[in-house]
Amino acid sequence: METEKNDRYPEGHFLNLWMAIGMVLFSGLGIPLSVVTKNYGLIGIGPAIGVAFGLSVGQAVENRYKKENRLRPLTEAEKRRKKAAVIAWLAIFMLGLLIFLFLYLSRS
């Protein structure tokens, strides 16, 4: 099935898609690297490289689609959904931080 040339995607679609693909592809890189070097701080290097890779590829694809006029602005519903997702992730992060601090301080 071939996609039509008239398909229009929301802004940021390919950026998010390639960032997720990059994280999946490179996440397994940090574990063997940290085991080989015996530096377990390198476990997080895989997702970091994946994000950088995904952002660069995603931005290139976004620019190409923008030149072809195949990107559309976000609708109001998409903007609200994006804002709600950011607030939810911030709330989860803050909850995790509070739990960590509580557990860390209760051990002292």
C-alpha positions in Angstrom: 0.0 0.0 0.0 1.5 3.3 -1.1 0.9 6.5 0.8 -0.5 9.4 -1.2 1.5 12.5 -1.9 -1.3 14.6 -0.3 -0.9 13.1 3.2 -0.3 15.9 5.8 1.3 15.2 9.1 1.2 17.3 12.3 4.3 19.3 13.1 6.7 17.3 15.3 5.4 14.0 14.1 8.6 12.7 12.5 10.7 14.3 15.2 8.9 12.3 17.9 8.9 9.2 15.8 12.6 9.2 15.1 13.5 10.1 18.6 11.6 7.0 19.8 13.2 4.8 17.2 16.6 6.1 18.1 16.1 5.4 21.8 14.9 1.9 21.0 17.8 1.2 18.7 20.6 2.5 20.9 19.2 1.6 24.4 21.0 -1.7 24.3 24.4 -0.1 23.6 25.0 1.2 27.2 24.7 -2.1 29.0 27.5 -4.0 27.2 29.6 -0.9 27.1 29.3 -0.5 30.9 30.1 -4.2 31.5 33.2 -4.2 29.3 34.6 -1.0 30.8 33.3 -1.9 34.4 32.0 1.7 34.5 28.2 1.2 35.2 27.7 4.9 34.8 27.7 4.3 31.1 24.4 2.5 31.1 22.6 5.7 30.3 24.8 6.6 27.3 22.7 4.4 24.9 19.4 6.3 25.2 21.3 9.6 25.1 23.0 8.7 21.8 19.6 7.4 20.6 17.9 10.7 21.4 20.7 12.7 19.6 20.4 10.3 16.6 16.6 10.5 16.5 16.5 14.3 16.8 19.0 14.7 13.9 17.2 12.3 11.6 13.7 13.4 12.7 14.6 17.1 12.1 16.0 16.3 8.6 12.7 14.4 7.7 10.6 17.3 9.2 12.5 19.8 7.1 12.0 17.8 3.9 8.3 17.4 4.6 8.0 21.1 5.4 9.6 22.0 2.0 7.0 19.7 0.3 4.2 21.4 2.3 3.2 18.1 3.9 3.2 19.3 7.5 0.2 21.0 9.1 0.0 23.0 12.3 -1.2 21.3 15.4 -5.0 21.5 16.0 -6.3 22.8 19.3 -7.2 19.3 20.5 -3.6 18.1 19.7 -2.2 21.1 21.6 -4.3 20.4 24.6 -3.3 16.7 24.5 0.4 17.6 24.3 0.1 20.0 27.2 -1.7 17.4 29.3 1.0 14.8 28.6 3.7 17.2 29.6 1.9 18.1 32.9 1.3 14.3 33.6 5.0 13.5 33.0 6.1 16.4 35.2 3.8 15.2 37.9 5.1 11.6 37.7 8.7 13.0 37.8 8.0 15.1 40.8 6.3 12.2 42.6 9.3 10.0 41.9 11.7 12.7 43.1 9.7 13.0 46.4 9.6 9.3 46.9 13.4 9.1 46.3 14.1 12.0 48.7 11.8 10.5 51.4 13.5 7.1 51.1 17.0 8.6 51.1 16.4 10.9 54.0 14.6 8.2 56.1 17.7 6.0 55.9 19.9 8.7 57.5 
